[in-house]
Amino acid sequence: MAAGKRLICDAAALVEGGEGVRFTVRRGDEELSAFVVRFGGLVHGFLNRCAHIPVEMDWQEGRFFDSGGLYLICSTHGATYHPESGFCIRGPCKGQSLTRVAVEELDGKVYCID
Ligand code: FES
């Protein structure tokens, strides 16, 4: 299947260190949960799947950041990830990473690149 773009949300919906927006991506036969957040002025996309145990990360829908808005944190056991790289810096899966999903911000919209 040819690569394509799918709209996730308006760019304005993603504020620095604020709530993320969930969407889904197809990988083979599976429809997987994913999310986008804004950090360092840029939009970052990852599968919504902790590197420790493959559960969704947000303790409330869209709440991926810690209270300081600096790190992504898994609601289950507190694994803490850098929001630009997805690298786990603290917790049971320290040294592992979230799986990046290709996203693009263009003309005020955020897209998933399939
Ligand atoms: S499932 Fe995420 S830290 Fe354990």
Backbone and ligand atoms as CSV (ligand in chain L), in Angstrom:
chain,resi,resn,atom,element,x,y,z
A,1,MET,N,N,0.848,-1.190,0.000
A,1,MET,CA,C,0.000,0.000,0.000
A,1,MET,C,C,0.889,1.246,0.000
A,2,ALA,N,N,0.537,2.244,-0.773
A,2,ALA,CA,C,1.337,3.455,-0.851
A,2,ALA,C,C,1.236,4.238,0.452
A,3,ALA,N,N,2.334,4.934,0.780
A,3,ALA,CA,C,2.335,5.763,1.980
A,3,ALA,C,C,1.356,6.911,1.795
A,4,GLY,N,N,0.731,7.298,2.884
A,4,GLY,CA,C,-0.214,8.397,2.811
A,4,GLY,C,C,-0.251,9.160,4.109
A,5,LYS,N,N,-0.963,10.276,4.066
A,5,LYS,CA,C,-1.102,11.111,5.252
A,5,LYS,C,C,-2.522,11.028,5.750
A,6,ARG,N,N,-2.660,10.963,7.045
A,6,ARG,CA,C,-3.993,11.017,7.648
A,6,ARG,C,C,-4.001,12.114,8.684
A,7,LEU,N,N,-5.062,12.890,8.689
A,7,LEU,CA,C,-5.184,13.978,9.657
A,7,LEU,C,C,-5.382,13.415,11.065
A,8,ILE,N,N,-4.598,13.938,12.018
A,8,ILE,CA,C,-4.781,13.577,13.421
A,8,ILE,C,C,-5.575,14.664,14.142
A,9,CYS,N,N,-5.124,15.913,14.007
A,9,CYS,CA,C,-5.771,17.003,14.743
A,9,CYS,C,C,-5.255,18.339,14.225
A,10,ASP,N,N,-5.881,19.418,14.707
A,10,ASP,CA,C,-5.343,20.750,14.454
A,10,ASP,C,C,-4.055,20.917,15.260
A,11,ALA,N,N,-3.093,21.605,14.704
A,11,ALA,CA,C,-1.820,21.843,15.396
A,11,ALA,C,C,-2.050,22.580,16.718
A,12,ALA,N,N,-3.044,23.450,16.751
A,12,ALA,CA,C,-3.312,24.240,17.953
A,12,ALA,C,C,-3.799,23.380,19.112
A,13,ALA,N,N,-4.226,22.159,18.815
A,13,ALA,CA,C,-4.698,21.265,19.884
A,13,ALA,C,C,-3.541,20.751,20.728
A,14,LEU,N,N,-2.328,20.857,20.212
A,14,LEU,CA,C,-1.148,20.353,20.930
A,14,LEU,C,C,-0.361,21.524,21.485
A,15,VAL,N,N,-0.416,21.693,22.787
A,15,VAL,CA,C,0.353,22.763,23.428
A,15,VAL,C,C,1.581,22.144,24.092
A,16,GLU,N,N,2.608,22.951,24.203
A,16,GLU,CA,C,3.888,22.515,24.759
A,16,GLU,C,C,3.712,21.837,26.129
A,17,GLY,N,N,4.120,20.565,26.214
A,17,GLY,CA,C,4.046,19.842,27.474
A,17,GLY,C,C,2.631,19.589,27.967
A,18,GLY,N,N,1.661,19.744,27.095
A,18,GLY,CA,C,0.264,19.606,27.500
A,18,GLY,C,C,-0.337,18.278,27.064
A,19,GLU,N,N,-1.645,18.239,27.011
A,19,GLU,CA,C,-2.317,16.987,26.674
A,19,GLU,C,C,-1.949,16.528,25.270
A,20,GLY,N,N,-1.891,15.210,25.113
A,20,GLY,CA,C,-1.662,14.631,23.811
A,20,GLY,C,C,-2.975,14.284,23.136
A,21,VAL,N,N,-2.877,13.892,21.886
A,21,VAL,CA,C,-4.048,13.444,21.133
A,21,VAL,C,C,-3.801,12.013,20.681
A,22,ARG,N,N,-4.766,11.174,20.975
A,22,ARG,CA,C,-4.662,9.762,20.589
A,22,ARG,C,C,-5.166,9.560,19.174
A,23,PHE,N,N,-4.577,8.589,18.504
A,23,PHE,CA,C,-5.058,8.179,17.191
A,23,PHE,C,C,-4.660,6.711,17.016
A,24,THR,N,N,-4.940,6.144,15.893
A,24,THR,CA,C,-4.555,4.746,15.681
A,24,THR,C,C,-3.734,4.622,14.406
A,25,VAL,N,N,-2.872,3.614,14.406
A,25,VAL,CA,C,-2.089,3.293,13.215
A,25,VAL,C,C,-2.280,1.809,12.917
A,26,ARG,N,N,-2.218,1.496,11.645
A,26,ARG,CA,C,-2.338,0.097,11.238
A,26,ARG,C,C,-0.944,-0.477,11.040
A,27,ARG,N,N,-0.674,-1.594,11.683
A,27,ARG,CA,C,0.587,-2.305,11.495
A,27,ARG,C,C,0.223,-3.748,11.176
A,28,GLY,N,N,0.353,-4.096,9.898
A,28,GLY,CA,C,-0.086,-5.419,9.476
A,28,GLY,C,C,-1.591,-5.518,9.646
A,29,ASP,N,N,-2.021,-6.543,10.373
A,29,ASP,CA,C,-3.454,-6.735,10.592
A,29,ASP,C,C,-3.948,-6.003,11.827
A,30,GLU,N,N,-3.032,-5.374,12.546
A,30,GLU,CA,C,-3.401,-4.775,13.830
A,30,GLU,C,C,-3.639,-3.279,13.720
A,31,GLU,N,N,-4.611,-2.796,14.473
A,31,GLU,CA,C,-4.874,-1.373,14.628
A,31,GLU,C,C,-4.335,-1.000,16.010
A,32,LEU,N,N,-3.274,-0.203,16.048
A,32,LEU,CA,C,-2.599,0.086,17.309
A,32,LEU,C,C,-2.868,1.503,17.779
A,33,SER,N,N,-2.929,1.664,19.088
A,33,SER,CA,C,-3.113,2.983,19.683
A,33,SER,C,C,-1.793,3.758,19.617
A,34,ALA,N,N,-1.900,5.030,19.303
A,34,ALA,CA,C,-0.726,5.900,19.224
A,34,ALA,C,C,-1.115,7.283,19.761
A,35,PHE,N,N,-0.115,8.147,19.905
A,35,PHE,CA,C,-0.422,9.498,20.393
A,35,PHE,C,C,0.606,10.492,19.873
A,36,VAL,N,N,0.203,11.740,19.861
A,36,VAL,CA,C,1.112,12.838,19.558
A,36,VAL,C,C,1.099,13.811,20.725
A,37,VAL,N,N,2.264,14.418,20.959
A,37,VAL,CA,C,2.402,15.487,21.954
A,37,VAL,C,C,3.301,16.553,21.341
A,38,ARG,N,N,3.293,17.722,21.989
A,38,ARG,CA,C,4.219,18.770,21.551
A,38,ARG,C,C,5.266,18.983,22.642
A,39,PHE,N,N,6.520,19.040,22.187
A,39,PHE,CA,C,7.616,19.305,23.125
A,39,PHE,C,C,8.772,19.923,22.340
A,40,GLY,N,N,9.416,20.929,22.914
A,40,GLY,CA,C,10.491,21.616,22.201
A,40,GLY,C,C,9.975,22.290,20.943
A,41,GLY,N,N,8.689,22.613,20.954
A,41,GLY,CA,C,8.073,23.280,19.806
A,41,GLY,C,C,7.664,22.344,18.692
A,42,LEU,N,N,8.069,21.089,18.782
A,42,LEU,CA,C,7.784,20.145,17.701
A,42,LEU,C,C,6.776,19.089,18.141
A,43,VAL,N,N,6.159,18.464,17.159
A,43,VAL,CA,C,5.198,17.397,17.429
A,43,VAL,C,C,5.937,16.055,17.357
A,44,HIS,N,N,5.688,15.215,18.360
A,44,HIS,CA,C,6.318,13.901,18.430
A,44,HIS,C,C,5.230,12.838,18.530
A,45,GLY,N,N,5.402,11.762,17.773
A,45,GLY,CA,C,4.413,10.688,17.770
A,45,GLY,C,C,5.028,9.363,18.185
A,46,PHE,N,N,4.286,8.617,19.001
A,46,PHE,CA,C,4.746,7.302,19.474
A,46,PHE,C,C,3.555,6.353,19.538
A,47,LEU,N,N,3.841,5.065,19.483
A,47,LEU,CA,C,2.802,4.101,19.829
A,47,LEU,C,C,2.449,4.296,21.292
A,48,ASN,N,N,1.179,4.147,21.605
A,48,ASN,CA,C,0.712,4.289,22.996
A,48,ASN,C,C,0.872,2.935,23.689
A,49,ARG,N,N,2.146,2.582,23.872
A,49,ARG,CA,C,2.452,1.243,24.377
A,49,ARG,C,C,3.745,1.330,25.177
A,50,CYS,N,N,3.648,1.101,26.455
A,50,CYS,CA,C,4.819,1.183,27.323
A,50,CYS,C,C,5.848,0.129,26.924
A,51,ALA,N,N,7.128,0.471,27.088
A,51,ALA,CA,C,8.204,-0.480,26.773
A,51,ALA,C,C,8.324,-1.566,27.839
A,52,HIS,N,N,7.698,-1.373,28.995
A,52,HIS,CA,C,7.761,-2.356,30.076
A,52,HIS,C,C,6.792,-3.499,29.808
A,53,ILE,N,N,5.531,-3.180,29.775
A,53,ILE,CA,C,4.456,-4.115,29.459
A,53,ILE,C,C,3.621,-3.389,28.405
A,54,PRO,N,N,3.183,-4.066,27.366
A,54,PRO,CA,C,2.520,-3.336,26.274
A,54,PRO,C,C,1.103,-2.873,26.618
A,55,VAL,N,N,1.035,-1.946,27.579
A,55,VAL,CA,C,-0.251,-1.331,27.942
A,55,VAL,C,C,-0.219,0.131,27.530
A,56,GLU,N,N,-1.402,0.738,27.439
A,56,GLU,CA,C,-1.475,2.148,27.088
A,56,GLU,C,C,-0.916,2.989,28.231
A,57,MET,N,N,-0.367,4.130,27.885
A,57,MET,CA,C,0.395,4.937,28.837
A,57,MET,C,C,-0.436,5.948,29.616
A,58,ASP,N,N,-1.508,6.458,29.026
A,58,ASP,CA,C,-2.191,7.617,29.627
A,58,ASP,C,C,-3.159,7.194,30.732
A,59,TRP,N,N,-2.943,7.765,31.898
A,59,TRP,CA,C,-3.777,7.450,33.062
A,59,TRP,C,C,-5.154,8.077,32.935
A,60,GLN,N,N,-5.228,9.194,32.268
A,60,GLN,CA,C,-6.508,9.726,31.804
A,60,GLN,C,C,-6.277,10.022,30.334
A,61,GLU,N,N,-7.302,9.893,29.524
A,61,GLU,CA,C,-7.095,10.021,28.089
A,61,GLU,C,C,-6.369,11.316,27.747
A,62,GLY,N,N,-5.250,11.187,27.048
A,62,GLY,CA,C,-4.484,12.349,26.601
A,62,GLY,C,C,-3.466,12.867,27.599
A,63,ARG,N,N,-3.452,12.312,28.819
A,63,ARG,CA,C,-2.515,12.788,29.840
A,63,ARG,C,C,-1.249,11.926,29.813
A,64,PHE,N,N,-0.297,12.343,29.016
A,64,PHE,CA,C,0.949,11.586,28.866
A,64,PHE,C,C,2.098,12.207,29.639
A,65,PHE,N,N,2.023,13.515,29.892
A,65,PHE,CA,C,3.130,14.191,30.555
A,65,PHE,C,C,3.028,14.089,32.074
A,66,ASP,N,N,4.197,14.187,32.713
A,66,ASP,CA,C,4.220,14.316,34.167
A,66,ASP,C,C,3.703,15.707,34.544
A,67,SER,N,N,3.612,15.969,35.835
A,67,SER,CA,C,3.002,17.225,36.275
A,67,SER,C,C,3.822,18.435,35.836
A,68,GLY,N,N,5.132,18.257,35.619
A,68,GLY,CA,C,5.950,19.376,35.191
A,68,GLY,C,C,5.937,19.598,33.687
A,69,GLY,N,N,5.328,18.692,32.945
A,69,GLY,CA,C,5.268,18.835,31.492
A,69,GLY,C,C,6.616,18.607,30.814
A,70,LEU,N,N,7.502,17.870,31.473
A,70,LEU,CA,C,8.847,17.670,30.920
A,70,LEU,C,C,9.087,16.252,30.429
A,71,TYR,N,N,8.389,15.294,30.999
A,71,TYR,CA,C,8.617,13.888,30.646
A,71,TYR,C,C,7.287,13.179,30.440
A,72,LEU,N,N,7.324,12.188,29.548
A,72,LEU,CA,C,6.175,11.307,29.377
A,72,LEU,C,C,6.250,10.246,30.467
A,73,ILE,N,N,5.121,9.926,31.053
A,73,ILE,CA,C,5.154,8.979,32.163
A,73,ILE,C,C,4.048,7.941,31.985
A,74,CYS,N,N,4.427,6.679,32.206
A,74,CYS,CA,C,3.444,5.603,32.088
A,74,CYS,C,C,2.626,5.530,33.372
A,75,SER,N,N,1.337,5.433,33.233
A,75,SER,CA,C,0.446,5.461,34.396
A,75,SER,C,C,0.510,4.175,35.206
A,76,THR,N,N,1.023,3.098,34.634
A,76,THR,CA,C,0.959,1.814,35.333
A,76,THR,C,C,2.057,1.667,36.386
A,77,HIS,N,N,3.324,1.807,35.992
A,77,HIS,CA,C,4.421,1.679,36.970
A,77,HIS,C,C,5.375,2.860,36.920
A,78,GLY,N,N,5.012,3.904,36.239
A,78,GLY,CA,C,5.778,5.149,36.313
A,78,GLY,C,C,7.019,5.249,35.441
A,79,ALA,N,N,7.170,4.399,34.443
A,79,ALA,CA,C,8.311,4.560,33.538
A,79,ALA,C,C,8.288,5.972,32.963
A,80,THR,N,N,9.455,6.582,32.920
A,80,THR,CA,C,9.560,7.988,32.528
A,80,THR,C,C,10.388,8.097,31.260
A,81,TYR,N,N,9.821,8.738,30.265
A,81,TYR,CA,C,10.430,8.793,28.934
A,81,TYR,C,C,10.704,10.230,28.517
A,82,HIS,N,N,11.810,10.405,27.794
A,82,HIS,CA,C,12.064,11.717,27.218
A,82,HIS,C,C,11.116,11.919,26.034
A,83,PRO,N,N,10.431,13.063,25.994
A,83,PRO,CA,C,9.396,13.248,24.964
A,83,PRO,C,C,9.921,13.469,23.548
A,84,GLU,N,N,11.195,13.781,23.393
A,84,GLU,CA,C,11.709,13.943,22.032
A,84,GLU,C,C,12.215,12.614,21.466
A,85,SER,N,N,12.904,11.863,22.288
A,85,SER,CA,C,13.505,10.616,21.800
A,85,SER,C,C,12.651,9.387,22.102
A,86,GLY,N,N,11.793,9.479,23.125
A,86,GLY,CA,C,11.055,8.304,23.574
A,86,GLY,C,C,11.890,7.370,24.413
A,87,PHE,N,N,13.091,7.809,24.796
A,87,PHE,CA,C,14.012,6.968,25.566
A,87,PHE,C,C,13.606,6.953,27.036
A,88,CYS,N,N,13.563,5.760,27.630
A,88,CYS,CA,C,13.166,5.635,29.030
A,88,CYS,C,C,14.360,5.931,29.937
A,89,ILE,N,N,14.211,6.954,30.765
A,89,ILE,CA,C,15.322,7.369,31.635
A,89,ILE,C,C,15.158,6.879,33.067
A,90,ARG,N,N,13.949,6.401,33.415
A,90,ARG,CA,C,13.717,5.961,34.797
A,90,ARG,C,C,12.556,4.980,34.806
A,91,GLY,N,N,12.676,3.955,35.652
A,91,GLY,CA,C,11.575,3.007,35.771
A,91,GLY,C,C,11.984,1.613,35.343
A,92,PRO,N,N,11.026,0.691,35.319
A,92,PRO,CA,C,11.340,-0.727,35.087
A,92,PRO,C,C,11.875,-1.037,33.695
A,93,CYS,N,N,11.697,-0.152,32.738
A,93,CYS,CA,C,12.205,-0.403,31.385
A,93,CYS,C,C,13.261,0.636,31.005
A,94,LYS,N,N,13.982,1.125,32.013
A,94,LYS,CA,C,15.056,2.091,31.784
A,94,LYS,C,C,15.988,1.589,30.692
A,95,GLY,N,N,16.311,2.469,29.748
A,95,GLY,CA,C,17.208,2.107,28.658
A,95,GLY,C,C,16.486,1.638,27.411
A,96,GLN,N,N,15.187,1.342,27.533
A,96,GLN,CA,C,14.410,0.971,26.350
A,96,GLN,C,C,13.707,2.229,25.825
A,97,SER,N,N,12.984,2.086,24.749
A,97,SER,CA,C,12.360,3.253,24.127
A,97,SER,C,C,10.942,2.957,23.674
A,98,LEU,N,N,10.156,4.020,23.622
A,98,LEU,CA,C,8.861,3.955,22.952
A,98,LEU,C,C,9.104,3.804,21.456
A,99,THR,N,N,8.094,3.303,20.763
A,99,THR,CA,C,8.193,3.149,19.313
A,99,THR,C,C,7.680,4.406,18.634
A,100,ARG,N,N,8.551,5.026,17.865
A,100,ARG,CA,C,8.189,6.283,17.205
A,100,ARG,C,C,7.202,6.025,16.061
A,101,VAL,N,N,6.294,6.965,15.871
A,101,VAL,CA,C,5.356,6.955,14.747
A,101,VAL,C,C,5.608,8.234,13.946
A,102,ALA,N,N,5.701,8.111,12.648
A,102,ALA,CA,C,5.997,9.274,11.809
A,102,ALA,C,C,4.799,10.211,11.766
A,103,VAL,N,N,5.039,11.460,12.115
A,103,VAL,CA,C,3.997,12.479,12.074
A,103,VAL,C,C,4.576,13.735,11.427
A,104,GLU,N,N,3.682,14.607,10.985
A,104,GLU,CA,C,4.122,15.828,10.324
A,104,GLU,C,C,3.163,16.950,10.674
A,105,GLU,N,N,3.731,18.121,10.946
A,105,GLU,CA,C,2.917,19.316,11.166
A,105,GLU,C,C,3.032,20.188,9.925
A,106,LEU,N,N,1.897,20.536,9.353
A,106,LEU,CA,C,1.906,21.285,8.099
A,106,LEU,C,C,0.657,22.156,8.012
A,107,ASP,N,N,0.870,23.436,7.803
A,107,ASP,CA,C,-0.242,24.384,7.599
A,107,ASP,C,C,-1.314,24.275,8.680
A,108,GLY,N,N,-0.858,24.192,9.915
A,108,GLY,CA,C,-1.800,24.232,11.026
A,108,GLY,C,C,-2.503,22.922,11.318
A,109,LYS,N,N,-2.040,21.857,10.700
A,109,LYS,CA,C,-2.629,20.528,10.947
A,109,LYS,C,C,-1.514,19.536,11.280
A,110,VAL,N,N,-1.889,18.484,11.992
A,110,VAL,CA,C,-0.928,17.424,12.315
A,110,VAL,C,C,-1.402,16.137,11.640
A,111,TYR,N,N,-0.478,15.500,10.939
A,111,TYR,CA,C,-0.803,14.299,10.169
A,111,TYR,C,C,0.047,13.120,10.628
A,112,CYS,N,N,-0.523,11.955,10.484
A,112,CYS,CA,C,0.209,10.712,10.615
A,112,CYS,C,C,0.654,10.293,9.213
A,113,ILE,N,N,1.909,9.866,9.107
A,113,ILE,CA,C,2.413,9.379,7.821
A,113,ILE,C,C,2.370,7.861,7.861
A,114,ASP,N,N,1.478,7.282,7.118
A,114,ASP,CA,C,1.358,5.815,7.100
A,114,ASP,C,C,2.312,5.210,6.083
L,1,FES,S1,S,3.598,-0.891,32.194
L,1,FES,FE1,FE,4.516,1.058,31.953
L,1,FES,S2,S,5.919,1.157,33.577
L,1,FES,FE2,FE,5.096,-0.824,33.753
